[in-house]
């Protein structure tokens, strides 16, 4: 499926901001199953942009510096991308969770996609004994990795309520777990916490979902904003496999990956500092338009 994606972020400031320095992670990365054809980034009323190194995770980072006084800032990202990613099918010969954990711990790969880099707690995703115990019910060490991953994702989708009012961007997984509600970021963090507690490599994926579903299929939750889901490393043959606990589905051709990291802090679409006083208003608009069936 080929998509046209438009992502607009607008900041309106109560008083003009005299300086801003931001990291933008808006350009989709190169990843299996997706091919980026073109990409444009515009900033109004303007600023200096330059490529920057990703300090952690897998991301295309652009540094934005604004030195003139501005009452508002609009950042628009556009691209065309093709996603051709089949739905994974669990098989009897899949690596078990026990084997996956052993292989990840034995890995000598030091790259950003190494499973060893995603075995441990991270700033926003600590290990929690209650989350670990709840997730462990689907994580029998002798169970196939793909079968266990989708089972846990579907359990979260079935037992948690999607509620944008329940949590904030900095809500810890423990709080969302106790509330049994939240948004895609919360569900991904809960699942990752449980997987890592079981000794399994799990990464946080940020990206988009197609806005318009195929005829006769329900609209996916999270399609009007950036979305978050989970990548579980499933051994040498399968590699990284995506599961979406918000919708209880596999990552396939409806999902476009922007960036991958240990948690949201590694791959936030926009972060940084502004110098000014007064409040700000943030509006985000995302449109993922399928161009062909």
C-alpha positions in Angstrom: 0.0 0.0 0.0 1.3 3.5 -0.9 0.4 6.3 1.4 0.6 10.1 1.4 1.2 11.3 5.0 0.8 14.8 6.3 1.7 15.6 10.0 1.2 19.1 11.2 2.2 20.4 14.6 1.4 24.0 15.6 2.5 25.8 18.8 0.7 29.0 19.7 2.4 31.1 22.4 0.8 33.5 24.8 3.8 35.8 24.3 6.4 35.6 21.5 9.1 33.1 22.1 12.6 34.4 21.4 14.5 31.2 21.1 13.7 27.5 20.5 16.0 24.5 20.0 14.1 21.3 19.1 14.8 17.8 17.9 12.4 16.6 15.2 11.9 12.9 14.6 9.3 13.0 11.9 10.9 11.3 8.9 10.2 7.6 8.7 13.2 5.3 9.1 14.3 2.7 6.7 12.9 -0.6 8.1 11.9 -3.9 6.6 8.6 -3.8 4.8 8.5 0.0 4.1 10.1 2.2 1.4 10.2 6.0 1.6 9.9 7.7 -1.7 10.1 11.4 -0.8 10.0 13.6 2.2 9.6 17.3 2.9 9.8 19.3 6.1 8.6 22.9 6.4 8.8 25.3 9.4 6.8 28.5 9.6 7.7 31.3 10.1 11.1 29.7 9.7 14.3 28.5 11.4 17.6 26.8 10.8 17.5 23.0 10.4 20.3 20.5 10.2 20.7 16.7 10.5 21.6 15.4 13.9 22.8 12.1 15.3 20.2 9.9 17.1 21.5 9.7 20.7 19.5 6.4 21.2 17.2 4.2 19.2 16.6 4.2 15.5 15.4 7.7 14.3 16.0 10.3 11.6 16.8 13.4 13.7 16.7 17.0 12.5 17.8 19.8 14.8 15.6 23.0 14.6 16.9 26.3 15.9 14.6 29.4 15.9 16.3 32.6 16.9 13.7 35.2 16.0 10.8 36.2 18.2 7.7 34.2 17.0 4.1 34.1 18.3 3.6 30.7 16.8 5.5 27.9 15.2 4.1 25.4 12.6 6.1 22.3 11.7 4.7 20.3 8.7 6.1 16.9 7.6 5.0 15.3 4.4 6.0 12.1 2.7 5.0 9.3 0.3 5.8 5.8 1.5 5.0 2.3 0.4 4.3 -0.4 3.0 4.3 -4.0 2.0 4.5 -6.0 5.2 2.7 -9.4 5.4 0.7 -10.4 8.5 3.0 -12.8 10.5 1.7 -16.3 11.0 2.9 -18.2 14.1 4.4 -21.6 13.3 5.2 -24.7 15.2 8.9 -24.3 14.6 9.1 -20.7 15.9 11.7 -20.0 18.6 10.3 -20.3 22.1 10.4 -17.4 24.5 13.1 -19.3 26.4 15.2 -19.6 23.3 14.6 -15.9 22.4 15.8 -14.7 25.7 18.9 -16.9 25.6 19.8 -15.7 22.1 19.3 -12.1 23.0 21.5 -12.3 26.1 24.2 -14.1 24.0 24.1 -11.4 21.2 27.3 -9.5 20.6 25.6 -7.1 18.2 26.2 -3.5 19.5 24.1 -1.8 16.9 20.9 0.2 17.5 18.7 -2.8 16.4 20.5 -5.3 18.6 18.0 -7.3 20.8 20.5 -7.0 23.7 19.8 -3.2 23.8 16.1 -3.8 24.6 16.3 -6.3 27.4 16.6 -3.9 30.3 14.4 -1.2 32.0 14.5 2.3 30.5 13.7 5.7 31.9 9.9 5.6 31.2 9.5 1.8 31.4 10.7 0.4 34.8 10.1 -3.2 35.8 7.0 -3.7 38.0 6.2 -6.9 39.8 2.4 -6.6 39.3 2.7 -5.9 35.6 5.3 -8.8 35.3 2.9 -11.3 37.1 -0.1 -10.2 35.0 1.8 -10.5 31.7 3.6 -13.7 32.7 0.2 -15.6 32.3 0.8 -15.4 28.5 4.5 -15.8 28.6 5.2 -19.4 29.3 8.9 -19.9 28.4 8.2 -22.9 26.2 5.5 -21.0 24.2 6.3 -19.9 20.6 7.4 -16.3 20.6 4.9 -15.1 18.0 2.0 -16.9 19.5 2.8 -15.5 23.0 3.3 -11.9 21.6 0.0 -11.6 19.9 -1.8 -13.4 22.8 -0.5 -10.8 25.2 -1.3 -7.9 22.9 -4.9 -9.2 22.5 -5.3 -9.6 26.3 -4.3 -6.0 26.8 -6.7 -4.9 24.1 -9.5 -6.9 25.6 -9.0 -6.0 29.3 -8.0 -2.3 29.0 -10.1 0.6 28.0 -8.9 3.2 25.5 -9.5 6.5 27.4 -7.6 9.6 26.4 -8.6 11.3 29.6 -7.1 8.6 31.9 -3.4 9.4 31.4 -0.9 12.1 30.4 2.3 11.7 28.3 4.4 11.2 31.5 2.0 8.8 33.2 4.0 5.8 34.4 3.0 2.3 33.3 2.1 1.4 36.9 -0.7 4.0 37.0 -2.2 3.1 33.7 -2.1 -0.6 34.7 -3.9 0.1 37.9 -6.6 2.2 36.0 -6.9 -0.5 33.3 -7.1 2.4 30.9 -5.1 4.9 28.8 -3.9 5.4 25.3 -1.6 3.6 22.9 1.6 4.8 24.7 0.4 3.3 28.0 -0.6 0.0 26.5 2.8 -0.3 24.7 4.7 0.6 27.9 2.7 -2.0 29.9 3.4 -4.7 27.4 7.1 -3.8 27.1 7.5 -3.8 30.9 6.0 -7.3 31.1 8.1 -8.6 28.2 11.4 -7.2 29.6 10.5 -8.6 33.1 10.4 -12.0 31.4 13.9 -11.5 30.0 12.7 -10.7 26.5 13.9 -8.0 24.1 11.0 -5.5 23.5 11.2 -2.1 21.8 8.9 0.9 21.6 7.7 1.8 18.0 6.3 5.1 17.1 4.5 5.8 13.8 1.2 6.1 12.0 -1.9 4.0 11.2 -3.8 4.4 7.9 -6.7 6.9 8.5 -9.2 5.2 6.2 -9.7 1.4 6.7 -10.4 -0.9 3.8 -14.1 -1.3 3.0 -16.0 -3.3 5.5 -13.2 -3.2 8.1 -13.4 -1.1 11.4 -11.4 2.0 11.8 -8.3 1.4 14.0 -7.9 3.3 17.2 -5.2 6.0 17.1 -5.4 6.7 13.4 -5.6 10.5 13.8 -2.4 11.0 15.6 1.0 9.4 16.0 0.6 5.8 17.2 2.7 3.6 19.4 3.1 -0.2 19.5 5.6 -2.9 20.4 8.3 -4.8 18.6 9.3 -8.2 20.1 12.5 -9.8 18.9 11.5 -13.4 18.0 14.9 -15.0 17.3 17.3 -15.2 14.4 14.9 -16.4 11.8 11.9 -14.1 12.5 13.8 -11.0 13.9 11.7 -8.1 15.1 8.0 -8.6 14.8 5.5 -5.9 15.6 2.3 -6.2 17.7 -0.2 -3.5 18.4 -1.8 -3.9 21.9 -4.2 -1.0 21.4 -5.9 -2.8 18.6 -4.9 -6.4 19.3 -3.4 -6.9 15.9 0.0 -7.5 14.2 2.0 -4.7 12.7 1.4 -5.1 9.0 0.6 -2.8 6.0 -1.5 -0.5 8.1 1.4 0.6 10.2 4.2 3.1 9.2 7.2 3.2 11.5 8.7 6.6 12.2 11.2 5.6 14.9 12.1 2.8 17.3 13.6 3.1 20.8 13.7 1.9 24.3 10.7 4.2 25.2 9.1 7.5 24.2 12.1 9.5 25.5 14.3 8.1 22.7 11.9 8.8 19.8 9.5 11.6 20.7 8.4 13.3 17.4 9.3 16.7 18.8 11.2 17.7 21.9 13.5 20.4 23.0 13.5 23.8 24.8 11.9 27.2 24.3 12.8 30.5 26.0 9.8 32.6 26.7 7.0 33.2 29.2 3.4 32.4 29.3 1.3 29.4 28.3 1.4 27.6 25.0 -1.3 25.8 23.0 -0.5 22.7 21.0 -2.5 21.3 18.0 -1.4 18.2 16.2 -3.0 16.9 13.0 -2.1 13.6 11.2 -3.5 12.3 7.9 -2.5 9.0 6.4 -4.1 8.7 3.0 -4.0 5.4 1.1 -3.3 6.1 -2.6 -4.1 2.7 -4.0 -5.9 -0.6 -3.0 
